[in-house]
Amino acid sequence: MYGNCLLCRTKVPSTEIPTLYSGIDLDEEVNWMKWANVNGKIDIHRLSGSVGDLLIEMEHQWSKFIMHSYITHAQFEHIRNLKQSLASDSALVHMDFA
């Protein structure tokens, strides 16, 4: 949780991806999409760069992603547990405003 795991706290895309995919060309040109706030408006933008650039971009957002992933998983588990212990005369309402 939150990067406390000794096994994975130092694992980031820029080191893990090349290790997992030894044939990857970090200089290959690729395109990707990214949400960005420009002049107060959030919009999706198409970016271009090398695989290495993409991995660095991923690394900049990695801690946010890990936090989001943990919270999403914890919420899912909590809701599942609530459903399993719900009384027959009760209802569970889950509203997601993402």
C-alpha angles and dihedrals in degrees: 000000000000094000096303094123110107091209098055109021092099096042112110132163096254092061103028101048095054089047093051094042105037093178094058116128107220090194095055113118115242139169127224140170126242133181111232138177109233118176091341094308122109113218138156117254132195112231131190131201144108125309085252090056090051091050090051090049089051090049092054089058097035099101091050090049093049091049092047092047092050094048092047092051093046092050092049091051092047093050091047090053091048091052092051093052097039116130116240091246094051136083133208116216116194116190119185116191097184 
